[in-house]
Amino acid sequence: MATRAEKYAAKLSGDNRKRLYDAQKDFMVKQEAAATQELEKIEIEVKNFAQGEPIVYLPYYIIFAKEICKKRNKFKGLTLLNEIIILETKWESRGLNGVLLDKIKTYYVQPYAYIHPFRLDVSLLDGPNVLF
């Protein structure tokens, strides 16, 4: 009976690794090609949205759009909207244009574009109309 170390060494042998890699190679290439096409499409769309913005910020708008797509694949409904609001706040606080971020958000999350979760603006409670 082979020891655990011997089994592990056999598993890592070059011939065995090559056989496993060759069996999965076509599927991996197909998956990578599809993902790359999707990312390229996002970059082109964001570049069209960001015309007129300083070129220095362009990669950050692209990253924002990719983050939205990643969240869109992971979450749905109100949870998705809350996650996107967090992303939007993060990138707006880093100096990106809020109007452009909103355009990108609306483009990638169309079914939820008109659903706005409740957000209390504390500044509304300041001033002469304070609730007692």
C-alpha positions as CSV (number, residue, x, y, z in Angstrom):
1,M,0.0,0.0,0.0
2,A,1.4,3.4,-1.0
3,T,1.9,6.1,1.7
4,R,0.2,9.4,1.5
5,A,3.5,11.1,0.4
6,E,3.9,8.6,-2.4
7,K,0.4,9.2,-3.6
8,Y,0.9,12.9,-3.5
9,A,4.2,12.6,-5.5
10,A,2.5,10.5,-8.1
11,K,-0.3,13.1,-8.4
12,L,2.3,15.8,-9.1
13,S,4.3,13.8,-11.6
14,G,4.8,15.6,-14.9
15,D,3.0,13.0,-17.0
16,N,-0.1,13.0,-14.8
17,R,-0.2,16.9,-14.7
18,K,0.2,17.0,-18.5
19,R,-2.6,14.5,-19.0
20,L,-5.0,16.5,-16.7
21,Y,-4.1,19.8,-18.3
22,D,-4.6,18.4,-21.9
23,A,-8.0,17.1,-20.9
24,Q,-9.1,20.5,-19.7
25,K,-7.3,22.8,-22.2
26,D,-10.0,23.2,-24.8
27,F,-12.6,24.1,-22.2
28,M,-10.2,26.6,-20.4
29,V,-9.4,28.3,-23.7
30,K,-13.1,28.6,-24.6
31,Q,-13.9,30.1,-21.2
32,E,-11.0,32.6,-21.3
33,A,-12.0,33.7,-24.8
34,A,-15.6,34.4,-23.8
35,A,-14.5,36.3,-20.7
36,T,-12.0,38.4,-22.7
37,Q,-14.6,39.3,-25.3
38,E,-17.0,40.4,-22.5
39,L,-14.3,42.5,-20.9
40,E,-13.3,44.1,-24.2
41,K,-16.9,45.0,-24.9
42,I,-17.2,46.7,-21.5
43,E,-14.1,48.7,-22.2
44,I,-15.4,49.9,-25.5
45,E,-18.8,50.9,-24.1
46,V,-17.2,52.8,-21.2
47,K,-14.9,54.6,-23.5
48,N,-17.9,55.8,-25.5
49,F,-19.6,57.0,-22.3
50,A,-16.5,58.7,-20.9
51,Q,-15.7,60.9,-24.0
52,G,-14.7,64.3,-22.7
53,E,-13.5,63.1,-19.3
54,P,-9.8,63.4,-18.5
55,I,-8.0,60.3,-19.9
56,V,-6.4,59.7,-16.5
57,Y,-9.7,58.6,-15.1
58,L,-10.7,56.3,-17.9
59,P,-9.3,53.1,-16.3
60,Y,-11.2,53.8,-13.1
61,Y,-14.5,54.1,-15.0
62,I,-13.7,50.8,-16.7
63,I,-13.0,49.2,-13.4
64,F,-16.3,50.6,-12.0
65,A,-18.2,49.0,-14.9
66,K,-16.4,45.7,-14.5
67,E,-17.2,45.7,-10.8
68,I,-20.9,46.3,-11.6
69,C,-20.9,43.4,-14.0
70,K,-19.3,41.2,-11.4
71,K,-21.9,42.2,-8.8
72,R,-24.7,41.7,-11.4
73,N,-23.6,38.0,-11.8
74,K,-23.5,37.5,-8.1
75,F,-26.6,39.4,-6.7
76,K,-30.1,40.3,-7.7
77,G,-32.8,42.9,-6.8
78,L,-32.3,45.2,-3.8
79,T,-29.1,43.5,-2.7
80,L,-27.6,44.3,-6.1
81,L,-28.7,47.9,-5.9
82,N,-27.2,48.3,-2.4
83,E,-23.9,46.8,-3.6
84,I,-23.9,49.2,-6.6
85,I,-24.6,52.2,-4.4
86,I,-21.6,51.2,-2.3
87,L,-19.4,51.0,-5.5
88,E,-20.8,54.3,-6.7
89,T,-20.0,56.0,-3.4
90,K,-16.5,54.6,-3.4
91,W,-15.6,55.8,-6.9
92,E,-17.4,59.1,-6.4
93,S,-15.4,59.8,-3.2
94,R,-12.2,59.0,-5.3
95,G,-13.0,61.9,-7.6
96,L,-14.9,60.4,-10.5
97,N,-17.9,62.2,-12.0
98,G,-21.1,61.1,-10.3
99,V,-23.3,61.8,-13.4
100,L,-21.1,59.6,-15.5
101,L,-21.0,56.8,-12.9
102,D,-24.8,57.0,-12.8
103,K,-25.0,56.6,-16.6
104,I,-22.7,53.6,-16.5
105,K,-24.7,52.1,-13.6
106,T,-28.0,52.6,-15.4
107,Y,-26.6,51.1,-18.6
108,Y,-25.5,47.9,-17.0
109,V,-28.4,47.4,-14.5
110,Q,-31.3,48.3,-16.7
111,P,-34.0,46.1,-15.1
112,Y,-33.4,47.8,-11.8
113,A,-32.8,51.4,-13.0
114,Y,-36.0,52.8,-11.6
115,I,-36.0,51.1,-8.3
116,H,-34.3,53.3,-5.7
117,P,-33.8,51.9,-2.2
118,F,-34.6,54.2,0.7
119,R,-31.7,56.4,1.7
120,L,-32.2,58.9,4.5
121,D,-30.4,62.2,3.9
122,V,-29.5,63.4,7.4
123,S,-29.2,67.0,6.2
124,L,-33.0,67.0,5.6
125,L,-33.4,66.9,9.4
126,D,-31.3,70.0,10.0
127,G,-32.7,73.5,10.1
128,P,-36.1,75.0,11.1
129,N,-38.2,72.0,10.1
130,V,-36.6,69.6,12.6
131,L,-38.9,66.8,13.8
132,F,-39.5,66.8,17.5
